[in-house]
Amino acid sequence: MSTQLLRDLIDIPGRVHAGDFVLTLSKGVTEESTVREYVVTEQLAECFDDALGLIQSAMASRSLRGCRNLP
């Protein structure tokens, strides 16, 4: 049986930086790969829901709202 290594199947960079995982939607929405490869995790969906709830609350009360990043 032949053993294949993961590095033979996918491109694994030698180094990664935090900015490598940032998706700038204003630049990426025109690229097909952005939509094809974008993964919405359960945590990300919850964060989107929280953010939209904050916006909805601010709009309904016509007031400014702020939030802080939580881990």
N, CA and C atoms as an extended XYZ file, in Angstrom:
213
Properties=species:S:1:pos:R:3:atomname:S:1:resname:S:1:resid:I:1 pbc="F F F"
N         0.843       -1.172        0.000 N   MET     1
C         0.000        0.000        0.000 CA  MET     1
C         0.890        1.238        0.000 C   MET     1
N         0.558        2.191       -0.839 N   SER     2
C         1.309        3.434       -0.952 CA  SER     2
C         0.778        4.457        0.050 C   SER     2
N         1.687        5.114        0.753 N   THR     3
C         1.293        6.132        1.716 CA  THR     3
C         1.467        7.507        1.101 C   THR     3
N         0.409        8.306        1.148 N   GLN     4
C         0.493        9.677        0.658 CA  GLN     4
C         0.556       10.616        1.851 C   GLN     4
N         1.387       11.622        1.716 N   LEU     5
C         1.491       12.629        2.755 CA  LEU     5
C         0.536       13.774        2.456 C   LEU     5
N         0.070       14.426        3.510 N   LEU     6
C        -0.846       15.543        3.350 CA  LEU     6
C        -0.234       16.633        2.488 C   LEU     6
N         1.059       16.883        2.648 N   ARG     7
C         1.715       17.938        1.863 CA  ARG     7
C         1.740       17.621        0.370 C   ARG     7
N         1.550       16.351        0.019 N   ASP     8
C         1.485       15.970       -1.390 CA  ASP     8
C         0.091       16.218       -1.982 C   ASP     8
N        -0.910       16.370       -1.117 N   LEU     9
C        -2.277       16.539       -1.568 CA  LEU     9
C        -2.732       17.991       -1.579 C   LEU     9
N        -2.221       18.781       -0.632 N   ILE    10
C        -2.602       20.192       -0.549 CA  ILE    10
C        -1.361       21.042       -0.345 C   ILE    10
N        -1.483       22.322       -0.670 N   ASP    11
C        -0.378       23.260       -0.486 CA  ASP    11
C        -0.351       23.712        0.968 C   ASP    11
N         0.716       23.393        1.675 N   ILE    12
C         0.884       23.802        3.062 CA  ILE    12
C         2.008       24.830        3.112 C   ILE    12
N         1.666       26.093        3.444 N   PRO    13
C         2.698       27.128        3.478 CA  PRO    13
C         3.695       26.882        4.619 C   PRO    13
N         4.912       27.331        4.413 N   GLY    14
C         5.944       27.191        5.439 CA  GLY    14
C         5.684       28.067        6.648 C   GLY    14
N         5.064       29.231        6.419 N   ARG    15
C         4.727       30.162        7.490 CA  ARG    15
C         3.353       30.747        7.232 C   ARG    15
N         2.647       31.039        8.316 N   VAL    16
C         1.367       31.735        8.204 CA  VAL    16
C         1.362       32.894        9.193 C   VAL    16
N         0.622       33.920        8.863 N   HIS    17
C         0.481       35.098        9.706 CA  HIS    17
C        -1.004       35.332        9.940 C   HIS    17
N        -1.341       36.036       11.018 N   ALA    18
C        -2.743       36.286       11.344 CA  ALA    18
C        -3.473       36.936       10.172 C   ALA    18
N        -2.834       37.838        9.458 N   GLY    19
C        -3.452       38.517        8.325 CA  GLY    19
C        -3.774       37.599        7.169 C   GLY    19
N        -3.168       36.420        7.134 N   ASP    20
C        -3.450       35.465        6.064 CA  ASP    20
C        -4.882       34.939        6.125 C   ASP    20
N        -5.517       35.068        7.279 N   PHE    21
C        -6.852       34.527        7.471 CA  PHE    21
C        -7.935       35.594        7.415 C   PHE    21
N        -7.545       36.817        7.062 N   VAL    22
C        -8.496       37.921        6.962 CA  VAL    22
C        -9.038       37.974        5.544 C   VAL    22
N       -10.347       38.047        5.439 N   LEU    23
C       -10.991       38.150        4.138 CA  LEU    23
C       -11.541       39.558        4.002 C   LEU    23
N       -11.010       40.311        3.073 N   THR    24
C       -11.508       41.648        2.821 CA  THR    24
C       -12.602       41.533        1.781 C   THR    24
N       -13.842       41.585        2.246 N   LEU    25
C       -14.964       41.324        1.352 CA  LEU    25
C       -15.050       42.324        0.216 C   LEU    25
N       -14.666       43.571        0.455 N   SER    26
C       -14.754       44.552       -0.627 CA  SER    26
C       -13.811       44.199       -1.765 C   SER    26
N       -12.761       43.467       -1.484 N   LYS    27
C       -11.834       43.048       -2.536 CA  LYS    27
C       -12.174       41.664       -3.078 C   LYS    27
N       -12.796       40.842       -2.237 N   GLY    28
C       -12.978       39.451       -2.618 CA  GLY    28
C       -14.310       39.067       -3.210 C   GLY    28
N       -15.314       39.915       -3.102 N   VAL    29
C       -16.641       39.495       -3.559 CA  VAL    29
C       -16.720       39.278       -5.056 C   VAL    29
N       -15.819       39.867       -5.801 N   THR    30
C       -15.856       39.676       -7.254 CA  THR    30
C       -15.119       38.412       -7.691 C   THR    30
N       -14.439       37.771       -6.771 N   GLU    31
C       -13.692       36.555       -7.102 CA  GLU    31
C       -14.534       35.324       -6.766 C   GLU    31
N       -14.675       34.446       -7.706 N   GLU    32
C       -15.466       33.229       -7.507 CA  GLU    32
C       -14.931       32.403       -6.343 C   GLU    32
N       -13.612       32.380       -6.168 N   SER    33
C       -13.016       31.568       -5.108 CA  SER    33
C       -13.444       32.031       -3.727 C   SER    33
N       -13.758       33.328       -3.568 N   THR    34
C       -14.189       33.838       -2.272 CA  THR    34
C       -15.457       33.134       -1.823 C   THR    34
N       -16.418       33.047       -2.678 N   VAL    35
C       -17.687       32.405       -2.343 CA  VAL    35
C       -17.510       30.897       -2.252 C   VAL    35
N       -16.762       30.329       -3.155 N   ARG    36
C       -16.584       28.878       -3.203 CA  ARG    36
C       -15.849       28.353       -1.969 C   ARG    36
N       -14.876       29.105       -1.465 N   GLU    37
C       -14.033       28.622       -0.379 CA  GLU    37
C       -14.406       29.184        0.992 C   GLU    37
N       -15.364       30.111        1.048 N   TYR    38
C       -15.737       30.737        2.316 CA  TYR    38
C       -16.487       29.738        3.180 C   TYR    38
N       -16.090       29.610        4.423 N   VAL    39
C       -16.714       28.665        5.335 CA  VAL    39
C       -17.314       29.434        6.507 C   VAL    39
N       -18.610       29.277        6.706 N   VAL    40
C       -19.269       29.905        7.843 CA  VAL    40
C       -19.383       28.859        8.946 C   VAL    40
N       -18.595       29.053        9.995 N   THR    41
C       -18.640       28.138       11.133 CA  THR    41
C       -19.810       28.511       12.035 C   THR    41
N       -20.143       27.652       12.971 N   GLU    42
C       -21.216       27.945       13.919 CA  GLU    42
C       -20.890       29.208       14.712 C   GLU    42
N       -19.644       29.348       15.142 N   GLN    43
C       -19.241       30.527       15.897 CA  GLN    43
C       -19.374       31.802       15.051 C   GLN    43
N       -18.970       31.731       13.807 N   LEU    44
C       -19.069       32.897       12.923 CA  LEU    44
C       -20.535       33.270       12.686 C   LEU    44
N       -21.392       32.285       12.493 N   ALA    45
C       -22.818       32.550       12.301 CA  ALA    45
C       -23.401       33.225       13.540 C   ALA    45
N       -22.998       32.784       14.733 N   GLU    46
C       -23.467       33.408       15.969 CA  GLU    46
C       -22.979       34.854       16.067 C   GLU    46
N       -21.743       35.109       15.667 N   CYS    47
C       -21.202       36.468       15.697 CA  CYS    47
C       -21.940       37.373       14.715 C   CYS    47
N       -22.239       36.865       13.531 N   PHE    48
C       -23.025       37.635       12.561 CA  PHE    48
C       -24.399       37.958       13.144 C   PHE    48
N       -25.031       36.963       13.768 N   ASP    49
C       -26.345       37.153       14.363 CA  ASP    49
C       -26.297       38.213       15.463 C   ASP    49
N       -25.279       38.156       16.320 N   ASP    50
C       -25.117       39.155       17.379 CA  ASP    50
C       -24.918       40.549       16.798 C   ASP    50
N       -24.079       40.653       15.783 N   ALA    51
C       -23.806       41.951       15.162 CA  ALA    51
C       -25.059       42.525       14.514 C   ALA    51
N       -25.801       41.690       13.804 N   LEU    52
C       -27.028       42.169       13.170 CA  LEU    52
C       -28.087       42.545       14.205 C   LEU    52
N       -28.117       41.827       15.331 N   GLY    53
C       -29.026       42.169       16.417 CA  GLY    53
C       -28.690       43.524       17.017 C   GLY    53
N       -27.406       43.807       17.157 N   LEU    54
C       -26.958       45.099       17.667 CA  LEU    54
C       -27.360       46.222       16.715 C   LEU    54
N       -27.185       45.995       15.431 N   ILE    55
C       -27.570       46.996       14.428 CA  ILE    55
C       -29.088       47.207       14.453 C   ILE    55
N       -29.837       46.116       14.531 N   GLN    56
C       -31.300       46.215       14.564 CA  GLN    56
C       -31.754       47.003       15.788 C   GLN    56
N       -31.157       46.733       16.933 N   SER    57
C       -31.512       47.434       18.164 CA  SER    57
C       -31.204       48.927       18.063 C   SER    57
N       -30.054       49.263       17.507 N   ALA    58
C       -29.676       50.667       17.347 CA  ALA    58
C       -30.619       51.378       16.386 C   ALA    58
N       -30.991       50.712       15.316 N   MET    59
C       -31.906       51.325       14.348 CA  MET    59
C       -33.292       51.526       14.963 C   MET    59
N       -33.777       50.534       15.698 N   ALA    60
C       -35.111       50.610       16.289 CA  ALA    60
C       -35.197       51.710       17.343 C   ALA    60
N       -34.133       51.881       18.107 N   SER    61
C       -34.150       52.886       19.171 CA  SER    61
C       -33.560       54.218       18.725 C   SER    61
N       -33.094       54.256       17.479 N   ARG    62
C       -32.466       55.466       16.935 CA  ARG    62
C       -31.377       55.990       17.866 C   ARG    62
N       -30.523       55.058       18.312 N   SER    63
C       -29.434       55.438       19.205 CA  SER    63
C       -28.133       54.787       18.755 C   SER    63
N       -27.049       55.325       19.265 N   LEU    64
C       -25.746       54.765       18.953 CA  LEU    64
C       -25.482       53.575       19.862 C   LEU    64
N       -24.840       52.574       19.321 N   ARG    65
C       -24.491       51.378       20.101 CA  ARG    65
C       -23.022       51.088       19.867 C   ARG    65
N       -22.422       50.526       20.852 N   GLY    66
C       -21.035       50.103       20.734 CA  GLY    66
C       -20.905       48.675       21.212 C   GLY    66
N       -19.856       48.050       20.820 N   CYS    67
C       -19.615       46.692       21.300 CA  CYS    67
C       -18.123       46.493       21.410 C   CYS    67
N       -17.728       45.465       22.078 N   ARG    68
C       -16.315       45.143       22.214 CA  ARG    68
C       -16.090       43.726       21.739 C   ARG    68
N       -14.882       43.475       21.297 N   ASN    69
C       -14.534       42.124       20.847 CA  ASN    69
C       -14.414       41.206       22.040 C   ASN    69
N       -15.053       40.080       21.971 N   LEU    70
C       -14.948       39.078       23.035 CA  LEU    70
C       -14.318       37.831       22.438 C   LEU    70
N       -13.489       37.163       23.204 N   PRO    71
C       -12.857       35.935       22.688 CA  PRO    71
C       -13.857       34.837       22.427 C   PRO    71
